[in-house]
Amino acid sequence: MFDQRFLDELIARNDIVDVVSNYVSLQPRGGSLWGCCPFHSEKTPSFHVLPDKQLCYCFGCKKGGGVINFVMDIENLSYPDAVRFLAKRANIPVPEEASDGTEKLRRRMLELNRDAARWYYQTLQAPEGQAVRDYLDRRQIHRRIAVRFGMGAAPDSWDALLTAMTARGYSKDELIRAGLAVSGKNGHIYDKFRNRLILPVIDVRGDVVGFGSRVLDKSEPKYMNTPETLTYSKRRVLYGLNLAKKTKRPNIILCEGNLDVVTLHQAGFDNAVASMGTALTVEQTRLLSRYTKELVLCYDNDNAGQLATQRALELLSLFHMEDLANVKAGSLPYGAQRRLEIVRALATKPGIMLLDEPAAGMNPSETAELMQNIKKIRDTFHLAILLIEHDMNLVMGICEGIAVLNYGKIIAKGTPDEIKSNPLVIEAYLGRGKEAKNA
């Protein structure tokens, strides 16, 4: 795939000590370098780097190899992506890309996105970013988290970014192609993002491929993303995966919105990602399967969120059962504290599928179809079910064990048959046709 002369130069210009030192604190000992392995937990250093041979090896977990292998493991990249990662680090053009006009344009767009992201970030720190800083304070988003996600500010101006980027040598046509500028009906060109919080979308290689944004007031549209471009396709990217891929947690939490991801990371859940406002796609499930075997679905508890959850469960069941071995699902109720409680329940108890009133607002036929899909996922992945539901009849065919609450107190626990025959349950719910408070 890659010319050997190119690979030799790539390795020569990416000294393994320099690369490994970005991830591991190395200490000289006996003519070589040692550190604690980045691939498993240990107190005594067993990770060995040999500068003369340009190799590394862990005597604990047995991982090792040259600089390309190290980057593949530490960044969880494929071989071609690891080569491109190192080529970017050393500022070396990749031969297969150098002669391709489309790829050259794509690299130019990535450079523009990078410079735009830096400009938005600098604007957030400037007086022009005060309105966005105030918004972050209202949302209780800490500055360190804003820095981690590279957040920025688009000022309330028609051409602030346009002026800044054209001054750097980018053309107006390039800004339009990158989705950063828009051409109006009268031919006037203006900034796409104005008076907004900016959230750069960064792929697993560290490239800024696009932008998400959130308005600061009640104007519409509330959320606005980069349109489809050479660098950005919402079907193929997950917001926050560049950070979540490095998590030590055993799963990845899939949310609906970018700010859900930010909130969860701030709360310590560094394994959260978002699907950029679209239902989960086949391309995204393939991407996720490279980084985890356990997926937690946490969408909003509204009609759109419930529909997205159902579609995601169907997709995972039909197309990628062999790639994602454990799926958990839950709806996020409104309120930040309650959201975190649900996420903690999902992320810390293996083998649990949690659903919070999944059938709310559905008609009988939709509810029946949803229940069948839940059963299918349950049986496929051998999951226990934690179902919070007001309608007692819905849980009978799904849950092997049921706890019935009446005004916050447990009045019965047991199998569905035991519950059906329990006098307290019959009196409180089943016999009189009342809806359960929680089951």
N, C-alpha and C positions, 0 to 999 in steps of 0.2 A: 504493500500500500504506500509506504514512504520510501524514498530513495535512501540508500544506506549512507551516502555521503552527508545527506541532510541530517540523519539520525546521529551520526558521529559528531557533527558540529553542535547539534542540540544538546547532547550529553556533555560535550566539552564546555559548553557555555552555561550549564546548569550543574555546578559542582554539588555533589551529594551532601557535603557538609553544610553548605549554605542553604540548600533546600530543606534538609531535615531540621536544621536549627530554627526554622520558622515554626516548627511544631514541637520540638523536643529540646530541653535544656541539656546540652552535652558537656561532659567533663573529660579532660584527657587522662588516660590511665594506660600505662604499658605500651606506649607508642600508637594507641588508637583512641577512639572516643566512645564514651558510654553514657547512657541516659535511661530513664524509665520509659518503657515501651508505650507508645501512643495507642496501641491496638488492644491492650488488656491492662487491667489494674494490677499494680505491683508496687512494693515499697523499696525493694532492692533492685537497682538498675541491671537489666539484662539485655538491653538493646544496644547493639554493637555496631559502630560505623567505622569502616576502613577507608580512609581518604586515598591511600595509594591504589587500592583496587576499585574505588568508587562503588562500594557495595555496603549494604547494611543487613543486619540479621538479628533476630530476637531469639535468645536461647530458651525463652519461656513458651511463647506461642508459635515459634518456628516461622514467623513471617519474615520475608527479606527479599533482597534482590537489588537491582540497580535503581537509578533515580526515577525511571519511568514506572517501574513496579511500585515503588514507594508512593508516588503520586496517585497511581490507580487505587491503592489501598486506602490511603489517608483521605483522599477526596472522593472516594467511591465513584471513580470515573472509568469509562471504557478505555481501551488502549488508544484509539484515535483521539478521544477527548483529552486524555492525559498528555499526549504529544502536543496537541494544540495549546493546552494549559501551559506547558513548559516553553513552547515557542513564543507564546504571548509574554511570559515572564522574561525571556531573554531578548524580546523584540526581534524575533527571527520570522520572516515570512514563510508560511508553509507552502512547499512547491505545488501541491495539488490545487491550492487556492490562488496562487499568484497569477496563473494564466486564465483564470475564469472571470469574465467580466461581471457576472452576477455576484460572485463571491466578493469581488473587489468592492462592489457597491455596498454589499452587506457589511463588510468591514468598515467602510466609511460611515455607514449609519451607526454602527456600534461606537465608533469614535465620537460621533455627534451626540449620541445618547449619553455617553460617559461625561462629555463636557457639559451637557445640559444638566445632568444630575448634580455635577459639582456646582454649577451656577445656582440651581435651586437650593442646594444645601447652604451655600454662602449667603443667599438671600434670606434664608430663615434666621441667620445670625445677625443680619443687618436690620436697621430701622424699618425697612419695607416689609420685614417678616413678623412684625409685632402682632398683627391680627392672627397669624397662624400660631405663634407662640402662645397667645392667649387661649386659642382653641385647644391646644395640647394641654394647657393647664386645666381647662374645664373638664377635659376628658381624663385628667389625672394620668397622662402619659409622661413618664419621666424623661428627662433630657438624655440620659444614657441609652435608653431604648430608642429614642429618636435618632441618635447617632448610630446605633447598631444597625438600624434599618435604612440609614442614609436618607432620612426624611428631609424634605425641602419645602420651600414656599414659592408659590406662583403669585406675584403681586397683582393688585387690582389695576392692571395696565393692559392695553391692547397689543403692545409690541415690545415689551421689555426683553423677553427672551429672544425674539427675532433680532432686535438691535444688537444684543450681546453676542449672539452666535454668528451673525453676518460679519461682525467686527473681528471674529476669530477666523474668518475665511470660508465659512460655510455659505452655500447659496440658498436663496429662498426656496428653490425647487427641492433641495435636499431636506430642508426642514419640513416641507409638505410631505415628501415621500416617507420621512421618519415619523409622521403623525404628530409633529410638534407645532405645526402651523396649519392654518386653514385658509383657503382662498374663498372670499365671499362672492356674492352674485355680481357685484360691481367690479370684481377683479382685485379688490383690496385684500392684502394678505395680513393676517393677524394671528396672535398666539392662540393655540387651542386651549391651554390651561390658564385660567385667570382667576385670581382671588381664591385659591384652593390650597389645601394641604397636598403635597406631592409625595407619593410613595413609589420610589423606583422599583421596577421588577427586575430582579437579578437572577440569571439562570445558574445552573450548577457549575458552570465554568467560571463564574464571576463576571460575566458580561451583563451590562445594563441593556436589556432587550426591549424595554418599554416602560410605561409609567401608569400607575393608578393614581386617582385623585379623589378628594372629598371636599365638597363645598363647605364653607364656614358658616353659612346662614341657612335659611329655609328655602332657598331658591332651588330650581330644578335645572338639570338633573343632579341628584344628590351625589352620585358616583359617576366618574367618567374615566375611561381607560384609553390607552393608545389603540387606534384601529389596527386592523390586520396589516402588517408590513412585512418586509423581507426578514426582519429580525424578531417580530412578535406575532405569535399565533396563540390566542387564548386557549385553544384546545390542547396545546403542547407544553404549557408552562404552569407551574404551581408557585404561587407567591409564598416566599419564606423558605422554600426547599433548599436554597443555598446555605441557610443556617441550620435547618432541621436535619439535614443529611449528616451532620456531625454529632447529633444527640447520642447520649449514652442510654437513653430510654429504649425499651424493647418495641415500641410502636410509634406510629405517626398519627397525629390527630388532624383530620381533614375538616376545615371550617368553611363557612360560606363567604366571609368577607375579610378583606385585608386587615381591618382594625380588630377583628376577632383574634387574628393571629398575633398582632402586636400585644393585645391585652393578655393573652395566654403566655407569651414569652416573658412579659413583665412579671407574671405571677410564678414563673419558674418552669413553665412547660415549653422547653425549647424545641419540642418536636411537633409544633403546630404549623400547618400550611393551609393555604386557601386556594380554591379553584377558580379565582378571578371572575366571580359572578356568573359562571356557567355551570350547568349540570356536569357531573363527572363524566369524562370522556374516556374512550378506549386508550388513547395516547397517554392520558394522565395515569391510568391504572398501570400501564406498562412502565411508566417512569417511576411510580411509587414502588412497584415490585422490585426495583433495583436496590431500594434502600430499606425496605421493611417487609416482614412477613405477617405483620399484624397492623390492621388499619382501624382507627376509631373515627366514625362518622359523627360529626357534631354540627348539625345545621340548625337554623333558627326555627322556633316553634310557631311558624305561621304556615299558611297554605303552601306558599312557594317552597319553604324549607322542608315541609313534609313530603311534597312531591319530589324534591331533589333527593331526599333520603331514599324514597321508594325507588326512584330511577337508579340511584347508585347501587342499591342492594341487588336490583335486577341485573345491572351490568356486570357487577362482580361475580354474580352467580353464573351468568351465561358465558362470560368470556374469559375470566381470569381466576377461576377457582384454584387452578394449579399454581398460580403465582402468589396470591395472597391467602395464606393458610388460615388466617383468623380475622374475622371482621366483627366489629362492634358498632352498634348504631344508637344514636340518641338525638333528641331534639333539645336545642338550647332554649330554655324559657327566658323571658326578659328579666333583666337585672344581673349586674356583673357578678355578685356574690353567688347567686343561684347557678349561674353558668359554671363557675369554678367548681361548685359542689358536684355538678353532673360530670364534669370532665374528670375530677378526681376519682369518682366512682368508676368511670370507664377505664381510666388509664392505669389504675392500681390494682384492679381485680381481673386477672387473666381469665379468658373464656366466658366473659359476661357480654350479652347483648342487651343493652338498655334502650327502652323506647318510652318516651314521655308523652302520653296521650297521642299516639300516632294517628288515630282515626278521627281526630277532632275536625269537624267541618266537612267530613266526607259523607256521601250518600251510601245507602246499603250495598250497592253493587261495587263501589270503589272500596268500601271497607272489607268486603269478602275477598276481593282480589289482593288487597294489602295483606290480610291475614295469611293467605296462601303463600305469598312471597316470604313472609316472615318465617313460616314453617319451613319453607325450602332452605332458607339461609341457615336456620337453626339446625336442621338435619345434616346439611352439607358440611358445616364447620363444627358440628358437635358442641354447640354453645348452650350455656344456661341462659335463661331469659329473665330479665328484670323489667317488668312491664308496669308502668304507672298508668292506670286507666280508670275512668269513671263508670264505664259500662261493664258490669260484672260478666255478662255473657261472652264478651270478646276474649277474655283471658282464659276461659275454660278449655278451649281446644289447643292452647299454645303452651301454657305453663304446667310443668309437672308438679310444682309446689306453689301454693298461693297463700299470701298473708292478706287478710281483710282488715282494713282500718275503718273505724267509725268515729268521725270527728277527731282524728289524730291518734286514736287508741286502737291497738290490735285486739280484735275480738275473736279471731279464729285463724289457725294456721293448719295446713294439711294439703293433701292431694285434691284435685278437682272433685272426685267422688265424695271425699270427706267433707269438703266445703259445701257441696250441694245438699248434704244431709245434716249439716250443722244447724241446730235450732236457732241460734243467735243470728246466723247469716240469713236463714229463711225469714225470720221475723224482721230483720233490719233491711234486707234488700230483695232477695229473690221472691219471697212469698207476696210481698206488697208492691213489687214492681218498682221499687225505688232504685235510683242510681247510686252506686257505691262511691264513697268519697275517694278511696284509693284501694286498688287491688293489686 
